[in-house]
Amino acid sequence: MRFYTVHSGGPVNLMGEEELGRYMTNRPAGEVITDRAAQTIASLWHSAGSPLSTRLSTMGKVDRFLTVEDFCPEHEMHVREEQGDSAMEELRALQAYIKYHVAVAPSGYLPCSCDDCPALTIGKVGEICAECEEAGCDNQGSECSRENAYGDGVDMIDACD
């Protein structure tokens, strides 16, 4: 699995349960939580089966493809909210934190994220160029499949004759 970090806020010293509770109670409504609070919540919810959740919970790194579902499936969140589970406020705050950092990630002319592709793409880290997208390439380490990815097929020795 390839990682595309868009924000690195840690590692930090995690908050205790009481400190996190006070922070969540006293923070202004709608404000994005701090890196420390996000990493603390992520550590409470992380799944060993999700490398992206582990990266946030242990290193404070937000990956471009990280979602709150790496911590808790959306359908489970809805069920827990209907049951009045107070921990859902923390998870929703984490969701807003992730969405914010993915949205404000730097963008511009960046190298295509397909292995060995020489092209630039306009967008955010982890994106592939249009030619690679058409060829069915991915950004997870597979060999580039676009036409002429490894040259135009002209043998350089024959070209010198």
VENBELHU-V298603 format. One record per backbone hydrogen bond with DSSP energy under -0.5 kcal/mol. CO is the residue of the C=O (numbers start at 1). NH is the residue of the N-H. If there is no record, write none. Layout:
# VENBELHU-V298603
co = {CO & CO}
nh = {NH & NH}
This chain:
# VENBELHU-V298603
co = {4 & 7 & 7 & 12 & 16 & 17 & 18 & 19 & 20 & 21 & 22 & 23 & 28 & 34 & 35 & 36 & 37 & 38 & 39 & 40 & 41 & 42 & 47 & 49 & 50 & 51 & 52 & 53 & 54 & 55 & 55 & 55 & 56 & 59 & 60 & 61 & 62 & 62 & 63 & 67 & 68 & 68 & 73 & 73 & 74 & 75 & 76 & 77 & 78 & 79 & 80 & 81 & 84 & 85 & 86 & 86 & 87 & 88 & 89 & 90 & 91 & 92 & 93 & 94 & 95 & 96 & 97 & 98 & 99 & 100 & 102 & 106 & 108 & 108 & 110 & 114 & 115 & 119 & 121 & 121 & 123 & 124 & 127 & 129 & 130 & 131 & 132 & 132 & 133 & 142 & 146 & 148 & 155 & 156 & 157 & 157 & 158}
nh = {64 & 9 & 62 & 14 & 20 & 21 & 22 & 23 & 24 & 25 & 26 & 27 & 31 & 38 & 39 & 40 & 41 & 42 & 43 & 44 & 45 & 46 & 50 & 51 & 54 & 55 & 56 & 57 & 58 & 59 & 60 & 61 & 60 & 10 & 9 & 63 & 6 & 7 & 66 & 70 & 71 & 72 & 76 & 77 & 78 & 79 & 80 & 81 & 82 & 83 & 85 & 84 & 86 & 88 & 89 & 90 & 91 & 92 & 93 & 94 & 95 & 96 & 97 & 98 & 99 & 100 & 101 & 102 & 103 & 104 & 105 & 125 & 110 & 123 & 121 & 117 & 144 & 112 & 110 & 123 & 108 & 127 & 113 & 133 & 134 & 135 & 136 & 137 & 136 & 115 & 149 & 151 & 159 & 160 & 160 & 161 & 161}
